[in-house]
Amino acid sequence: MAAPQNTNLAETFQGLLKTDAQVTPLAGSPYAKAASPDRVSVAKAALEANGFKVHVVNTRADAFAAVKSLIPEVRN
């Protein structure tokens, strides 16, 4: 499986705003913007304090690689 080709979240979101009526109401939503680095750090610390293993990445490609690295190789 190949990594997703479009890793520009803002470009993808702008395209969806133009073509998907269900996405249009999200244009002014605070949830349509990326979290600040401070907010990510606070969330990461809280999750780790509750026993979760956290991986913070910067792009979709990095997220894809991180998830793939967590899946064990199947051996026959």
Distance bins in CASP14 RR format, pairs under 12 A and 6 or more apart:
PFRMAT RR
TARGET T0000
AUTHOR 0000-0000-0000
RMODE 2
METHOD distances of the structure
MODEL  1
1 64 0 0 0 0 1 0 0 0 0 0 0
1 65 0 0 0 0 0 1 0 0 0 0 0
1 67 0 0 0 0 0 1 0 0 0 0 0
1 68 0 0 0 0 1 0 0 0 0 0 0
1 71 0 0 0 0 0 1 0 0 0 0 0
2 61 0 0 0 0 0 1 0 0 0 0 0
2 64 0 0 0 0 1 0 0 0 0 0 0
2 65 0 0 0 0 0 1 0 0 0 0 0
2 68 0 0 0 0 0 1 0 0 0 0 0
3 59 0 0 0 0 1 0 0 0 0 0 0
3 60 1 0 0 1 0 0 0 0 0 0 0
3 61 1 0 1 0 0 0 0 0 0 0 0
3 62 0 0 0 0 1 0 0 0 0 0 0
3 63 0 0 0 0 1 0 0 0 0 0 0
3 64 1 0 1 0 0 0 0 0 0 0 0
3 65 1 0 0 1 0 0 0 0 0 0 0
3 66 0 0 0 0 0 1 0 0 0 0 0
3 67 0 0 0 0 0 1 0 0 0 0 0
3 68 0 0 0 0 1 0 0 0 0 0 0
4 12 0 0 0 0 1 0 0 0 0 0 0
4 59 0 0 0 0 1 0 0 0 0 0 0
4 60 1 0 1 0 0 0 0 0 0 0 0
4 61 1 0 0 1 0 0 0 0 0 0 0
4 62 0 0 0 0 0 1 0 0 0 0 0
4 63 0 0 0 0 1 0 0 0 0 0 0
4 64 1 0 0 1 0 0 0 0 0 0 0
4 65 0 0 0 0 0 1 0 0 0 0 0
4 67 0 0 0 0 0 1 0 0 0 0 0
5 11 0 0 0 0 0 1 0 0 0 0 0
5 12 0 0 0 0 0 1 0 0 0 0 0
5 60 0 0 0 0 1 0 0 0 0 0 0
5 61 0 0 0 0 1 0 0 0 0 0 0
5 64 0 0 0 0 0 1 0 0 0 0 0
6 12 1 0 1 0 0 0 0 0 0 0 0
6 13 0 0 0 0 0 1 0 0 0 0 0
6 14 0 0 0 0 0 1 0 0 0 0 0
6 15 0 0 0 0 0 1 0 0 0 0 0
6 16 0 0 0 0 0 1 0 0 0 0 0
6 59 0 0 0 0 0 1 0 0 0 0 0
6 60 1 0 0 1 0 0 0 0 0 0 0
6 61 0 0 0 0 0 1 0 0 0 0 0
6 64 0 0 0 0 0 1 0 0 0 0 0
7 57 0 0 0 0 0 1 0 0 0 0 0
7 58 0 0 0 0 1 0 0 0 0 0 0
7 59 1 0 1 0 0 0 0 0 0 0 0
7 60 1 0 1 0 0 0 0 0 0 0 0
7 61 1 0 1 0 0 0 0 0 0 0 0
7 62 0 0 0 0 1 0 0 0 0 0 0
7 63 0 0 0 0 1 0 0 0 0 0 0
7 64 0 0 0 0 1 0 0 0 0 0 0
7 65 0 0 0 0 0 1 0 0 0 0 0
8 14 0 0 0 0 1 0 0 0 0 0 0
8 15 0 0 0 0 0 1 0 0 0 0 0
8 59 0 0 0 0 1 0 0 0 0 0 0
8 60 0 0 0 0 1 0 0 0 0 0 0
8 61 0 0 0 0 0 1 0 0 0 0 0
9 15 0 0 0 0 0 1 0 0 0 0 0
9 16 0 0 0 0 0 1 0 0 0 0 0
9 32 0 0 0 0 1 0 0 0 0 0 0
9 33 0 0 0 0 0 1 0 0 0 0 0
9 34 1 0 0 1 0 0 0 0 0 0 0
9 58 0 0 0 0 0 1 0 0 0 0 0
9 59 0 0 0 0 1 0 0 0 0 0 0
9 60 1 0 0 1 0 0 0 0 0 0 0
9 61 0 0 0 0 0 1 0 0 0 0 0
9 63 0 0 0 0 0 1 0 0 0 0 0
10 16 0 0 0 0 0 1 0 0 0 0 0
10 17 0 0 0 0 0 1 0 0 0 0 0
10 32 0 0 0 0 1 0 0 0 0 0 0
10 33 0 0 0 0 1 0 0 0 0 0 0
10 34 0 0 0 0 1 0 0 0 0 0 0
10 60 0 0 0 0 0 1 0 0 0 0 0
11 17 0 0 0 0 0 1 0 0 0 0 0
11 18 0 0 0 0 0 1 0 0 0 0 0
11 60 0 0 0 0 0 1 0 0 0 0 0
12 18 0 0 0 0 0 1 0 0 0 0 0
12 19 0 0 0 0 0 1 0 0 0 0 0
12 20 0 0 0 0 0 1 0 0 0 0 0
12 23 0 0 0 0 0 1 0 0 0 0 0
12 32 0 0 0 0 0 1 0 0 0 0 0
12 60 0 0 0 0 1 0 0 0 0 0 0
13 19 0 0 0 0 0 1 0 0 0 0 0
13 20 0 0 0 0 0 1 0 0 0 0 0
13 23 1 0 0 1 0 0 0 0 0 0 0
13 24 0 0 0 0 0 1 0 0 0 0 0
13 26 0 0 0 0 1 0 0 0 0 0 0
13 27 0 0 0 0 1 0 0 0 0 0 0
13 28 0 0 0 0 0 1 0 0 0 0 0
13 29 0 0 0 0 0 1 0 0 0 0 0
13 31 0 0 0 0 0 1 0 0 0 0 0
13 32 1 0 0 1 0 0 0 0 0 0 0
13 33 0 0 0 0 1 0 0 0 0 0 0
13 34 0 0 0 0 0 1 0 0 0 0 0
14 20 0 0 0 0 0 1 0 0 0 0 0
14 23 0 0 0 0 0 1 0 0 0 0 0
14 24 0 0 0 0 0 1 0 0 0 0 0
14 26 0 0 0 0 0 1 0 0 0 0 0
14 27 0 0 0 0 1 0 0 0 0 0 0
14 32 0 0 0 0 0 1 0 0 0 0 0
15 23 0 0 0 0 1 0 0 0 0 0 0
15 24 0 0 0 0 0 1 0 0 0 0 0
15 27 0 0 0 0 0 1 0 0 0 0 0
16 22 0 0 0 0 1 0 0 0 0 0 0
16 23 1 0 1 0 0 0 0 0 0 0 0
16 24 0 0 0 0 1 0 0 0 0 0 0
16 25 0 0 0 0 0 1 0 0 0 0 0
16 26 0 0 0 0 1 0 0 0 0 0 0
16 27 0 0 0 0 1 0 0 0 0 0 0
16 32 0 0 0 0 0 1 0 0 0 0 0
17 23 1 0 1 0 0 0 0 0 0 0 0
17 24 1 0 1 0 0 0 0 0 0 0 0
17 25 0 0 0 0 1 0 0 0 0 0 0
17 26 1 0 0 1 0 0 0 0 0 0 0
17 27 1 0 1 0 0 0 0 0 0 0 0
17 28 0 0 0 0 1 0 0 0 0 0 0
17 29 0 0 0 0 0 1 0 0 0 0 0
17 32 0 0 0 0 1 0 0 0 0 0 0
18 24 0 0 0 0 1 0 0 0 0 0 0
18 27 0 0 0 0 0 1 0 0 0 0 0
20 26 0 0 0 0 1 0 0 0 0 0 0
20 27 0 0 0 0 0 1 0 0 0 0 0
21 27 0 0 0 0 0 1 0 0 0 0 0
23 29 0 0 0 0 0 1 0 0 0 0 0
23 31 0 0 0 0 0 1 0 0 0 0 0
23 32 0 0 0 0 1 0 0 0 0 0 0
24 32 0 0 0 0 0 1 0 0 0 0 0
25 31 0 0 0 0 0 1 0 0 0 0 0
25 32 0 0 0 0 0 1 0 0 0 0 0
26 32 1 0 1 0 0 0 0 0 0 0 0
26 33 0 0 0 0 0 1 0 0 0 0 0
27 33 0 0 0 0 0 1 0 0 0 0 0
30 36 0 0 0 0 0 1 0 0 0 0 0
30 39 0 0 0 0 0 1 0 0 0 0 0
33 39 0 0 0 0 0 1 0 0 0 0 0
34 40 0 0 0 0 1 0 0 0 0 0 0
34 58 0 0 0 0 1 0 0 0 0 0 0
34 59 0 0 0 0 0 1 0 0 0 0 0
34 60 0 0 0 0 0 1 0 0 0 0 0
35 41 0 0 0 0 1 0 0 0 0 0 0
35 42 0 0 0 0 1 0 0 0 0 0 0
35 43 1 0 0 1 0 0 0 0 0 0 0
35 44 0 0 0 0 0 1 0 0 0 0 0
35 56 0 0 0 0 0 1 0 0 0 0 0
36 42 0 0 0 0 1 0 0 0 0 0 0
36 43 0 0 0 0 0 1 0 0 0 0 0
37 43 0 0 0 0 0 1 0 0 0 0 0
37 44 0 0 0 0 0 1 0 0 0 0 0
37 56 0 0 0 0 1 0 0 0 0 0 0
37 58 0 0 0 0 0 1 0 0 0 0 0
38 44 0 0 0 0 0 1 0 0 0 0 0
38 45 0 0 0 0 0 1 0 0 0 0 0
39 45 0 0 0 0 0 1 0 0 0 0 0
39 46 0 0 0 0 0 1 0 0 0 0 0
39 56 0 0 0 0 0 1 0 0 0 0 0
40 46 0 0 0 0 0 1 0 0 0 0 0
40 47 0 0 0 0 0 1 0 0 0 0 0
40 54 0 0 0 0 1 0 0 0 0 0 0
40 55 0 0 0 0 0 1 0 0 0 0 0
40 56 1 0 0 1 0 0 0 0 0 0 0
40 57 0 0 0 0 0 1 0 0 0 0 0
40 58 0 0 0 0 0 1 0 0 0 0 0
41 47 0 0 0 0 0 1 0 0 0 0 0
41 48 0 0 0 0 0 1 0 0 0 0 0
41 54 0 0 0 0 0 1 0 0 0 0 0
41 56 0 0 0 0 1 0 0 0 0 0 0
42 48 0 0 0 0 0 1 0 0 0 0 0
42 49 0 0 0 0 0 1 0 0 0 0 0
42 54 0 0 0 0 0 1 0 0 0 0 0
42 56 0 0 0 0 0 1 0 0 0 0 0
43 49 0 0 0 0 0 1 0 0 0 0 0
43 50 0 0 0 0 0 1 0 0 0 0 0
43 52 0 0 0 0 0 1 0 0 0 0 0
43 54 0 0 0 0 1 0 0 0 0 0 0
43 56 0 0 0 0 1 0 0 0 0 0 0
44 50 0 0 0 0 0 1 0 0 0 0 0
44 51 0 0 0 0 0 1 0 0 0 0 0
44 52 0 0 0 0 1 0 0 0 0 0 0
44 53 0 0 0 0 0 1 0 0 0 0 0
44 54 1 0 1 0 0 0 0 0 0 0 0
44 55 0 0 0 0 1 0 0 0 0 0 0
44 56 1 0 1 0 0 0 0 0 0 0 0
44 57 0 0 0 0 0 1 0 0 0 0 0
45 51 0 0 0 0 0 1 0 0 0 0 0
45 52 0 0 0 0 0 1 0 0 0 0 0
45 54 0 0 0 0 1 0 0 0 0 0 0
45 56 0 0 0 0 0 1 0 0 0 0 0
46 52 0 0 0 0 1 0 0 0 0 0 0
46 54 0 0 0 0 1 0 0 0 0 0 0
47 53 0 0 0 0 1 0 0 0 0 0 0
47 54 1 0 1 0 0 0 0 0 0 0 0
47 55 0 0 0 0 0 1 0 0 0 0 0
47 56 0 0 0 0 0 1 0 0 0 0 0
48 54 1 0 1 0 0 0 0 0 0 0 0
48 55 0 0 0 0 0 1 0 0 0 0 0
48 56 0 0 0 0 0 1 0 0 0 0 0
53 66 0 0 0 0 0 1 0 0 0 0 0
53 70 0 0 0 0 1 0 0 0 0 0 0
54 66 0 0 0 0 0 1 0 0 0 0 0
55 62 0 0 0 0 1 0 0 0 0 0 0
55 63 0 0 0 0 1 0 0 0 0 0 0
55 64 0 0 0 0 0 1 0 0 0 0 0
55 65 0 0 0 0 1 0 0 0 0 0 0
55 66 1 0 1 0 0 0 0 0 0 0 0
55 67 0 0 0 0 1 0 0 0 0 0 0
55 68 0 0 0 0 0 1 0 0 0 0 0
55 69 0 0 0 0 1 0 0 0 0 0 0
55 70 1 0 0 1 0 0 0 0 0 0 0
56 62 0 0 0 0 1 0 0 0 0 0 0
56 63 0 0 0 0 1 0 0 0 0 0 0
56 66 0 0 0 0 1 0 0 0 0 0 0
57 63 1 0 1 0 0 0 0 0 0 0 0
57 64 0 0 0 0 1 0 0 0 0 0 0
57 65 1 0 0 1 0 0 0 0 0 0 0
57 66 1 0 1 0 0 0 0 0 0 0 0
57 67 0 0 0 0 1 0 0 0 0 0 0
57 68 0 0 0 0 0 1 0 0 0 0 0
57 69 0 0 0 0 0 1 0 0 0 0 0
58 65 0 0 0 0 0 1 0 0 0 0 0
58 66 0 0 0 0 0 1 0 0 0 0 0
59 65 0 0 0 0 1 0 0 0 0 0 0
59 66 0 0 0 0 0 1 0 0 0 0 0
60 66 0 0 0 0 0 1 0 0 0 0 0
60 67 0 0 0 0 0 1 0 0 0 0 0
61 67 0 0 0 0 0 1 0 0 0 0 0
61 68 0 0 0 0 0 1 0 0 0 0 0
62 68 0 0 0 0 0 1 0 0 0 0 0
62 69 0 0 0 0 0 1 0 0 0 0 0
63 69 0 0 0 0 0 1 0 0 0 0 0
63 70 0 0 0 0 0 1 0 0 0 0 0
64 70 0 0 0 0 0 1 0 0 0 0 0
64 71 0 0 0 0 0 1 0 0 0 0 0
65 71 0 0 0 0 0 1 0 0 0 0 0
END
